[in-house]
Amino acid sequence: SAAIKEFWQSRGCLIGSPTFNNLMYPTIAEFLYHLRGLRPKNRIAAAFGSYGWGGGAVKEIYEEFKRMGLEIVEPGLEVLYRPSLEDENKCYDFGRDFARKVKEYHKKFEKAD
C-alpha cells in the first residue's frame, strides 16, 4: 500500500486513531499488523487519537509499536470528543515536536545511509 511505501521512506511514524469500542480503529489495527510482519527497524513512532468516554486507541497503538521494537516518543496525545481550539493547538504542537524529533533521530543515520 501507499502508506507502507511512505513508512519505509521515513524515519518517523505518527499514527492517529479514534477509539472504537475501547480499541484502535480496525483499519489502523490492520495496517499496524501488516507493518509488524515486515519487521521495521530504525524508526521512531508516536500516536494520537480521540475518544468519547474510555479511551484506549493510543495505548493500544503504543503497545503495537513496542511489539515492533520501534523507538517510542511518549506520551501520546489524546483528545476528548471534538477538539477545542486549545486541543487543536496541542495537536499542532505535538506534530511539530514529533517532526523535530524525527529530524534529530534521522541525523544518526545520515552518514550510514
C-alpha positions in Angstrom: 0.0 0.0 0.0 1.0 3.6 -0.3 1.2 4.0 3.4 3.7 1.1 3.7 5.8 2.7 1.0 5.8 6.0 2.8 6.7 4.3 6.0 9.9 2.9 4.5 10.9 6.3 3.2 10.8 8.0 6.6 12.5 7.6 10.0 9.3 8.6 11.8 5.8 7.1 12.1 2.9 9.1 13.5 -0.3 7.2 13.8 -3.7 8.6 14.7 -6.9 6.7 15.5 -10.2 7.4 17.2 -11.1 4.9 19.9 -13.6 2.4 18.7 -15.0 0.0 21.4 -12.0 0.8 23.6 -9.6 -0.2 20.8 -7.9 1.5 17.9 -10.0 1.8 14.7 -10.0 -1.5 12.8 -8.2 -0.2 9.6 -5.4 1.2 11.8 -5.1 -2.2 13.5 -4.9 -3.9 10.1 -2.2 -1.5 8.9 -0.1 -2.0 12.1 -0.5 -5.8 11.9 0.8 -5.7 8.3 3.6 -3.4 9.2 4.7 -5.6 12.1 5.1 -8.5 9.8 7.7 -6.5 7.8 9.8 -6.2 10.9 10.6 -2.5 10.8 13.8 -1.1 12.5 15.4 2.2 13.0 12.2 4.3 13.2 10.7 6.4 15.9 6.9 6.4 16.5 4.2 8.3 18.3 0.4 8.1 18.4 -2.6 10.4 18.8 -6.3 10.0 18.9 -9.7 10.9 20.1 -12.1 9.2 22.4 -15.6 9.6 23.8 -15.5 8.1 27.3 -12.9 5.5 27.9 -10.1 5.9 25.5 -7.8 3.1 24.5 -6.7 3.6 20.9 -3.5 5.5 21.7 -2.5 2.9 24.4 -3.1 0.1 22.0 -1.1 1.7 19.2 1.8 2.2 21.6 1.6 -1.5 22.6 1.9 -2.4 18.9 4.9 -0.1 18.5 6.6 -1.9 21.4 5.9 -5.3 19.8 7.6 -4.0 16.6 10.6 -2.7 18.6 10.2 0.9 17.4 11.7 3.7 19.5 8.7 5.4 21.1 8.1 9.1 21.7 5.8 9.4 24.8 3.4 10.5 25.9 0.9 10.2 23.0 -1.8 12.8 22.6 -5.5 12.1 23.3 -8.4 14.4 22.8 -11.8 14.0 24.4 -14.7 14.2 21.9 -14.4 17.1 19.4 -11.2 19.1 19.8 -11.5 22.6 21.2 -9.3 25.4 19.9 -6.9 24.6 22.8 -6.8 20.9 21.8 -6.1 21.9 18.2 -3.2 24.0 19.3 -1.9 21.0 21.4 -2.2 18.8 18.3 -0.2 21.3 16.2 2.5 21.4 18.9 2.5 17.6 19.2 3.0 17.2 15.4 5.7 19.9 15.2 7.6 18.5 18.2 7.4 15.0 16.6 8.8 16.3 13.3 11.7 17.9 15.2 12.4 14.6 16.9 12.3 12.7 13.6 14.9 15.1 12.1 17.1 14.6 15.1 16.7 10.9 15.0 17.5 10.8 11.3 20.9 12.5 11.9 22.0 9.2 13.5 21.7 7.5 10.1 22.8 10.2 7.6 26.3 9.0 7.4 25.3 5.4 7.4 22.8 5.8 4.5 
